[in-house]
Amino acid sequence: MSISFYLWMWPALLAFLLLVVLGHSEAAWRRRRLVAEISAGLLLAGLPFLAATQFAPLSQVFLGLVHLWGLLLAARILFGRLPEAFLRRSTHINSIIALALFIVVFDARLLIDTMRLPEVPYDKILILSLLVAIIVALGLLYQIMWTLKHYRLRHIDASLQLKDLPTVTLAIPARNETHALQASLQAAVASDYPKLEIIVLDDCSQDKTSAVIRAFAHDGVRFVQGAVPAEGWLGKNQAMRTLAEQASGDYIIFAGVDTHVSPQSISKLVAYALSNKLEMVTVLPQRRDRVSSATLLASLRYYWQIAMPITARRVPVASQAWLIRRATLKKLGGFEAVQQKIVPESYFARILFVHDQYRFVISNIDLGVTTAKRWSSQIESSIRFLYPTCKRQPYAALLAVLLLAGVMILPFAVLAWMPSDNLHIFVPAIIAAILLWLGYGFVVIRTHPHSWLLTWLLFPVSLVQELLLLLASMFTYEFGDVNWKGRNVCYPVIHQPFNTVSKK
């Protein structure tokens, strides 16, 4: 072995062992800053020598990524932004996984070199990856078709009478929403639901939001003044708690300012909940805007809700508009139970889903729930949502990045850069790309009725954008500020107690 091999191996191995000890030893944890500085120094010192080893480029890439993973773990400790109990356990889990990957790749490389085993050709590795991509694409396509079939308005009791209808409160939190609020309220007051109360909370806006709300007082819209978020509360969650306290309806529909309801939307939604004995319904709205950067470069949040497998722990939830019985919300602990969660409604949905009292619905022309969100707002939302979805764990975020890059983006990359005469590679790439494109097509036809064709064609670009947003979300939460409407939501989210995160 060359000297560069040893200059790379021993510092890296010692650094990962130190990170594992950090999470395991109380004495080491008390000196965590010193240990983290030593680990980071060892990793930085050994990294340049990795390029000088005689490992194959693919092995160097994988080991380099594991190196960077270790640097991220050390940096988290040095920044000290996470709760101590969560940070210690997270460091322990991540460092064990990283060390195991380091050893596996290193041993495989060493075995090949010492026993002079033949190298696995890159084209075979590529073909294997494309076969995995085909399997994943088939699974996603099946799930998409199943979800689109089952999660729509159906089994509505046509015999419901006016006297049987419950009272409903449409609750809208608004912060700096002058540009969109008026159209939203105009749509709301046009509702045909006979027992409807509309309340709008001004969440300490710095524009003319409050004036817009008050202008609809003659239409029955009630103004509620919000307050500065209390310690440990996300601003939107506190706003929804205030709205829930002010609501008088048997059911509450929480809706964003970007969400519009048609005159019949609330009537149909309530009839659906009553007919199916549901305590909660969330609605994935259709995009009402036409061709623009917001629709062409759409985030994939809609896609994941429809395409990912549904389990008791992974329930599809739409945040733009959701209905819940007020008594049920109170029974489940209200917003006090989810004061620091980026997606508070997912907590209630998971509990009720187990008892078949929750349903996810994809809007259509008949239901008439629509939304329009600027591209910049979608980017902000993705950064705000993606890393918390990974439970604030680097290994989960990095696994998602590898799946995006090595499974979903790979077929399109092969088609773009691989010569078409390599049929043994080109054919599985075409099959995987067609299956992925087909599944996305079914989604955007339902969710982007005015721009679906161009949105569908730009799916590969949206995948690359999603990968970059996931990385941006992780690094922003770990080392920066995540802002929503001028407020930093990073502190409440990253300072959730570990037991809270694990339960939810």
ZIKAMO-V627835 format. One record per residue. N is the residue number from 1. RES is the residue in one small letter. SS is DSSP state (hx for helix, st for strand, lp for the rest). D_LAST is the distance of its C-alpha to the last C-alpha in Angstrom with 1 decimal. Layout:
BEGIN
n=<N | N>
res=<RES | RES>
ss=<SS | SS>
d_last=<D_LAST | D_LAST>
END
This chain:
BEGIN
n=<1 | 2 | 3 | 4 | 5 | 6 | 7 | 8 | 9 | 10 | 11 | 12 | 13 | 14 | 15 | 16 | 17 | 18 | 19 | 20 | 21 | 22 | 23 | 24 | 25 | 26 | 27 | 28 | 29 | 30 | 31 | 32 | 33 | 34 | 35 | 36 | 37 | 38 | 39 | 40 | 41 | 42 | 43 | 44 | 45 | 46 | 47 | 48 | 49 | 50 | 51 | 52 | 53 | 54 | 55 | 56 | 57 | 58 | 59 | 60 | 61 | 62 | 63 | 64 | 65 | 66 | 67 | 68 | 69 | 70 | 71 | 72 | 73 | 74 | 75 | 76 | 77 | 78 | 79 | 80 | 81 | 82 | 83 | 84 | 85 | 86 | 87 | 88 | 89 | 90 | 91 | 92 | 93 | 94 | 95 | 96 | 97 | 98 | 99 | 100 | 101 | 102 | 103 | 104 | 105 | 106 | 107 | 108 | 109 | 110 | 111 | 112 | 113 | 114 | 115 | 116 | 117 | 118 | 119 | 120 | 121 | 122 | 123 | 124 | 125 | 126 | 127 | 128 | 129 | 130 | 131 | 132 | 133 | 134 | 135 | 136 | 137 | 138 | 139 | 140 | 141 | 142 | 143 | 144 | 145 | 146 | 147 | 148 | 149 | 150 | 151 | 152 | 153 | 154 | 155 | 156 | 157 | 158 | 159 | 160 | 161 | 162 | 163 | 164 | 165 | 166 | 167 | 168 | 169 | 170 | 171 | 172 | 173 | 174 | 175 | 176 | 177 | 178 | 179 | 180 | 181 | 182 | 183 | 184 | 185 | 186 | 187 | 188 | 189 | 190 | 191 | 192 | 193 | 194 | 195 | 196 | 197 | 198 | 199 | 200 | 201 | 202 | 203 | 204 | 205 | 206 | 207 | 208 | 209 | 210 | 211 | 212 | 213 | 214 | 215 | 216 | 217 | 218 | 219 | 220 | 221 | 222 | 223 | 224 | 225 | 226 | 227 | 228 | 229 | 230 | 231 | 232 | 233 | 234 | 235 | 236 | 237 | 238 | 239 | 240 | 241 | 242 | 243 | 244 | 245 | 246 | 247 | 248 | 249 | 250 | 251 | 252 | 253 | 254 | 255 | 256 | 257 | 258 | 259 | 260 | 261 | 262 | 263 | 264 | 265 | 266 | 267 | 268 | 269 | 270 | 271 | 272 | 273 | 274 | 275 | 276 | 277 | 278 | 279 | 280 | 281 | 282 | 283 | 284 | 285 | 286 | 287 | 288 | 289 | 290 | 291 | 292 | 293 | 294 | 295 | 296 | 297 | 298 | 299 | 300 | 301 | 302 | 303 | 304 | 305 | 306 | 307 | 308 | 309 | 310 | 311 | 312 | 313 | 314 | 315 | 316 | 317 | 318 | 319 | 320 | 321 | 322 | 323 | 324 | 325 | 326 | 327 | 328 | 329 | 330 | 331 | 332 | 333 | 334 | 335 | 336 | 337 | 338 | 339 | 340 | 341 | 342 | 343 | 344 | 345 | 346 | 347 | 348 | 349 | 350 | 351 | 352 | 353 | 354 | 355 | 356 | 357 | 358 | 359 | 360 | 361 | 362 | 363 | 364 | 365 | 366 | 367 | 368 | 369 | 370 | 371 | 372 | 373 | 374 | 375 | 376 | 377 | 378 | 379 | 380 | 381 | 382 | 383 | 384 | 385 | 386 | 387 | 388 | 389 | 390 | 391 | 392 | 393 | 394 | 395 | 396 | 397 | 398 | 399 | 400 | 401 | 402 | 403 | 404 | 405 | 406 | 407 | 408 | 409 | 410 | 411 | 412 | 413 | 414 | 415 | 416 | 417 | 418 | 419 | 420 | 421 | 422 | 423 | 424 | 425 | 426 | 427 | 428 | 429 | 430 | 431 | 432 | 433 | 434 | 435 | 436 | 437 | 438 | 439 | 440 | 441 | 442 | 443 | 444 | 445 | 446 | 447 | 448 | 449 | 450 | 451 | 452 | 453 | 454 | 455 | 456 | 457 | 458 | 459 | 460 | 461 | 462 | 463 | 464 | 465 | 466 | 467 | 468 | 469 | 470 | 471 | 472 | 473 | 474 | 475 | 476 | 477 | 478 | 479 | 480 | 481 | 482 | 483 | 484 | 485 | 486 | 487 | 488 | 489 | 490 | 491 | 492 | 493 | 494 | 495 | 496 | 497 | 498 | 499 | 500 | 501 | 502 | 503 | 504>
res=<m | s | i | s | f | y | l | w | m | w | p | a | l | l | a | f | l | l | l | v | v | l | g | h | s | e | a | a | w | r | r | r | r | l | v | a | e | i | s | a | g | l | l | l | a | g | l | p | f | l | a | a | t | q | f | a | p | l | s | q | v | f | l | g | l | v | h | l | w | g | l | l | l | a | a | r | i | l | f | g | r | l | p | e | a | f | l | r | r | s | t | h | i | n | s | i | i | a | l | a | l | f | i | v | v | f | d | a | r | l | l | i | d | t | m | r | l | p | e | v | p | y | d | k | i | l | i | l | s | l | l | v | a | i | i | v | a | l | g | l | l | y | q | i | m | w | t | l | k | h | y | r | l | r | h | i | d | a | s | l | q | l | k | d | l | p | t | v | t | l | a | i | p | a | r | n | e | t | h | a | l | q | a | s | l | q | a | a | v | a | s | d | y | p | k | l | e | i | i | v | l | d | d | c | s | q | d | k | t | s | a | v | i | r | a | f | a | h | d | g | v | r | f | v | q | g | a | v | p | a | e | g | w | l | g | k | n | q | a | m | r | t | l | a | e | q | a | s | g | d | y | i | i | f | a | g | v | d | t | h | v | s | p | q | s | i | s | k | l | v | a | y | a | l | s | n | k | l | e | m | v | t | v | l | p | q | r | r | d | r | v | s | s | a | t | l | l | a | s | l | r | y | y | w | q | i | a | m | p | i | t | a | r | r | v | p | v | a | s | q | a | w | l | i | r | r | a | t | l | k | k | l | g | g | f | e | a | v | q | q | k | i | v | p | e | s | y | f | a | r | i | l | f | v | h | d | q | y | r | f | v | i | s | n | i | d | l | g | v | t | t | a | k | r | w | s | s | q | i | e | s | s | i | r | f | l | y | p | t | c | k | r | q | p | y | a | a | l | l | a | v | l | l | l | a | g | v | m | i | l | p | f | a | v | l | a | w | m | p | s | d | n | l | h | i | f | v | p | a | i | i | a | a | i | l | l | w | l | g | y | g | f | v | v | i | r | t | h | p | h | s | w | l | l | t | w | l | l | f | p | v | s | l | v | q | e | l | l | l | l | l | a | s | m | f | t | y | e | f | g | d | v | n | w | k | g | r | n | v | c | y | p | v | i | h | q | p | f | n | t | v | s | k | k>
ss=<lp | lp | hx | hx | hx | hx | hx | hx | hx | hx | hx | hx | hx | hx | hx | hx | hx | hx | hx | hx | hx | hx | hx | hx | lp | hx | hx | hx | hx | hx | lp | hx | hx | hx | hx | hx | hx | hx | hx | hx | hx | hx | hx | hx | hx | hx | hx | hx | hx | hx | hx | hx | lp | lp | lp | lp | hx | hx | hx | hx | hx | hx | hx | hx | hx | hx | hx | hx | hx | hx | hx | hx | hx | hx | hx | hx | hx | hx | hx | lp | lp | lp | lp | hx | hx | hx | hx | hx | hx | hx | hx | hx | hx | hx | hx | hx | hx | hx | hx | hx | hx | hx | hx | hx | hx | hx | hx | hx | hx | hx | hx | hx | hx | hx | lp | lp | lp | lp | lp | lp | lp | hx | hx | hx | hx | hx | hx | hx | hx | hx | hx | hx | hx | hx | hx | hx | hx | hx | hx | hx | hx | hx | hx | hx | hx | hx | hx | hx | hx | hx | lp | lp | lp | lp | lp | lp | lp | lp | lp | lp | lp | hx | hx | hx | lp | lp | lp | st | st | st | st | st | st | st | lp | lp | lp | hx | hx | hx | hx | hx | hx | hx | hx | hx | hx | hx | hx | lp | lp | lp | lp | lp | lp | st | st | st | st | st | st | st | lp | lp | lp | lp | lp | lp | hx | hx | hx | hx | hx | hx | lp | lp | hx | hx | hx | lp | st | st | st | st | st | lp | lp | lp | lp | lp | lp | lp | lp | lp | hx | hx | hx | hx | hx | hx | hx | hx | hx | hx | hx | hx | lp | lp | lp | lp | st | st | st | st | st | lp | lp | lp | st | st | st | lp | lp | lp | hx | hx | hx | hx | hx | hx | hx | hx | hx | hx | hx | lp | lp | lp | lp | st | st | st | st | st | lp | st | st | lp | lp | lp | lp | lp | hx | hx | hx | hx | lp | lp | lp | lp | hx | hx | hx | hx | hx | hx | hx | lp | lp | lp | lp | lp | lp | lp | lp | lp | lp | lp | lp | lp | st | st | st | st | st | hx | hx | hx | hx | hx | hx | lp | lp | hx | hx | hx | hx | hx | lp | lp | lp | lp | lp | hx | hx | hx | hx | hx | hx | hx | hx | hx | hx | hx | lp | lp | lp | st | st | st | st | st | lp | lp | lp | lp | lp | lp | st | st | st | lp | lp | lp | hx | hx | hx | hx | hx | hx | hx | hx | hx | hx | hx | hx | hx | hx | hx | lp | lp | lp | lp | hx | hx | hx | hx | hx | hx | hx | hx | hx | hx | hx | hx | hx | hx | hx | hx | hx | hx | hx | hx | hx | hx | hx | hx | lp | lp | lp | lp | lp | hx | hx | hx | hx | hx | hx | hx | hx | hx | hx | hx | hx | hx | hx | hx | hx | hx | hx | hx | hx | hx | hx | hx | hx | hx | lp | lp | lp | lp | hx | hx | hx | hx | hx | hx | lp | hx | hx | hx | hx | hx | hx | hx | hx | hx | hx | hx | hx | hx | hx | hx | hx | hx | hx | hx | hx | hx | lp | lp | lp | st | st | lp | lp | st | st | lp | hx | hx | hx | hx | hx | lp | lp | lp | hx | hx | hx | hx | hx | hx | lp>
d_last=<49.1 | 49.7 | 49.2 | 46.5 | 44.5 | 44.5 | 43.9 | 40.7 | 39.5 | 39.9 | 38.2 | 35.2 | 34.8 | 35.3 | 32.7 | 29.9 | 31.0 | 30.8 | 27.2 | 26.3 | 28.2 | 26.4 | 23.1 | 25.0 | 27.7 | 27.5 | 30.9 | 30.1 | 26.9 | 29.1 | 31.1 | 28.3 | 30.0 | 33.2 | 31.7 | 29.7 | 33.0 | 34.9 | 32.3 | 32.4 | 36.2 | 36.6 | 34.6 | 36.5 | 39.7 | 39.2 | 37.8 | 41.3 | 42.8 | 40.4 | 42.2 | 45.5 | 44.7 | 46.1 | 42.8 | 42.4 | 40.7 | 37.6 | 37.1 | 37.6 | 35.0 | 32.3 | 33.3 | 33.5 | 29.9 | 28.8 | 31.0 | 29.2 | 25.8 | 27.2 | 28.5 | 25.2 | 23.7 | 26.7 | 26.5 | 22.9 | 24.3 | 27.4 | 25.6 | 23.3 | 20.8 | 17.6 | 16.8 | 19.1 | 16.8 | 14.4 | 17.6 | 19.4 | 17.0 | 16.3 | 20.1 | 20.8 | 18.7 | 20.1 | 23.6 | 23.9 | 23.0 | 25.3 | 28.1 | 27.9 | 28.3 | 31.1 | 32.9 | 32.6 | 34.1 | 36.6 | 37.8 | 38.2 | 40.2 | 42.2 | 43.0 | 44.2 | 46.5 | 47.9 | 48.6 | 49.7 | 47.5 | 47.8 | 45.2 | 42.9 | 44.1 | 41.7 | 42.5 | 41.2 | 38.0 | 37.8 | 38.6 | 35.9 | 33.3 | 34.6 | 34.5 | 30.8 | 30.4 | 32.3 | 30.0 | 26.9 | 28.7 | 29.6 | 26.1 | 24.9 | 28.0 | 27.4 | 23.8 | 25.1 | 27.9 | 25.9 | 23.3 | 26.3 | 28.1 | 25.5 | 23.5 | 26.3 | 28.0 | 29.8 | 30.9 | 31.7 | 34.0 | 37.0 | 38.4 | 36.1 | 38.4 | 38.1 | 38.1 | 35.0 | 32.9 | 30.3 | 30.3 | 27.9 | 26.9 | 26.4 | 24.4 | 24.8 | 23.7 | 26.3 | 26.9 | 30.1 | 30.4 | 34.2 | 34.6 | 32.5 | 32.1 | 35.5 | 35.2 | 31.8 | 33.3 | 36.4 | 34.4 | 32.5 | 35.6 | 37.3 | 34.9 | 36.8 | 34.4 | 36.5 | 34.1 | 32.2 | 31.3 | 30.4 | 29.0 | 28.4 | 27.1 | 28.7 | 26.2 | 28.9 | 30.5 | 33.3 | 35.2 | 36.6 | 33.5 | 34.4 | 37.9 | 36.7 | 34.5 | 37.5 | 39.8 | 38.1 | 38.7 | 41.7 | 39.4 | 37.3 | 34.4 | 33.2 | 32.5 | 29.8 | 30.0 | 26.8 | 26.5 | 25.6 | 21.9 | 21.5 | 20.3 | 16.6 | 16.3 | 16.3 | 19.5 | 18.4 | 15.6 | 18.4 | 20.8 | 18.9 | 18.5 | 22.3 | 23.0 | 21.2 | 23.3 | 26.4 | 25.9 | 28.2 | 27.5 | 26.1 | 23.8 | 22.4 | 22.4 | 20.7 | 22.5 | 23.2 | 26.7 | 27.1 | 26.5 | 29.6 | 30.1 | 33.4 | 35.5 | 34.2 | 30.5 | 29.2 | 31.7 | 30.6 | 26.8 | 27.3 | 29.8 | 27.3 | 24.6 | 27.4 | 29.0 | 25.9 | 24.6 | 21.3 | 19.2 | 17.6 | 18.9 | 18.2 | 21.2 | 21.8 | 25.0 | 28.1 | 29.6 | 32.7 | 34.2 | 36.7 | 37.5 | 36.3 | 34.4 | 31.2 | 31.7 | 33.4 | 31.0 | 27.9 | 24.5 | 22.9 | 19.7 | 21.4 | 22.4 | 19.1 | 17.6 | 20.7 | 21.4 | 18.3 | 17.9 | 15.9 | 13.9 | 11.5 | 8.6 | 10.7 | 11.9 | 14.4 | 14.0 | 16.8 | 16.5 | 20.3 | 20.9 | 18.8 | 20.1 | 18.6 | 20.6 | 20.9 | 20.9 | 17.7 | 15.9 | 17.4 | 16.6 | 12.8 | 13.2 | 14.2 | 13.3 | 13.5 | 9.9 | 8.9 | 12.1 | 11.1 | 9.0 | 11.5 | 10.5 | 9.6 | 11.0 | 8.6 | 6.2 | 9.7 | 10.9 | 8.7 | 9.8 | 13.2 | 13.7 | 14.0 | 16.7 | 18.4 | 18.1 | 16.5 | 18.5 | 18.5 | 22.1 | 24.1 | 26.8 | 30.5 | 33.8 | 33.8 | 30.5 | 31.4 | 28.2 | 28.8 | 27.7 | 29.4 | 27.9 | 30.0 | 29.5 | 28.9 | 26.1 | 24.5 | 24.8 | 23.2 | 20.3 | 19.8 | 20.0 | 17.4 | 14.9 | 15.7 | 14.8 | 11.3 | 10.8 | 12.1 | 9.5 | 12.7 | 14.4 | 18.1 | 18.6 | 16.0 | 17.7 | 21.1 | 20.6 | 19.8 | 23.0 | 25.0 | 24.0 | 24.9 | 28.1 | 29.3 | 28.5 | 28.3 | 30.5 | 33.0 | 34.9 | 35.6 | 36.7 | 39.0 | 40.6 | 41.2 | 42.8 | 43.9 | 47.5 | 47.7 | 50.3 | 47.7 | 47.0 | 45.2 | 42.5 | 43.0 | 42.6 | 39.2 | 38.0 | 39.4 | 37.8 | 34.3 | 34.8 | 36.1 | 33.2 | 30.6 | 32.7 | 33.1 | 29.5 | 29.0 | 32.1 | 30.7 | 27.7 | 29.8 | 32.5 | 30.0 | 28.2 | 31.1 | 34.1 | 36.5 | 35.9 | 34.5 | 37.4 | 37.2 | 33.4 | 33.6 | 36.3 | 34.3 | 31.3 | 32.2 | 32.3 | 28.9 | 27.5 | 29.1 | 27.8 | 24.2 | 24.7 | 26.2 | 23.5 | 20.8 | 22.9 | 23.6 | 20.0 | 19.4 | 22.6 | 22.3 | 18.9 | 20.4 | 23.8 | 24.4 | 23.4 | 21.2 | 22.9 | 22.2 | 25.3 | 26.8 | 23.9 | 22.1 | 18.3 | 18.0 | 18.2 | 15.4 | 13.0 | 14.3 | 14.6 | 11.0 | 11.1 | 10.1 | 8.6 | 6.3 | 5.2 | 5.5 | 3.7 | 0.0>
END
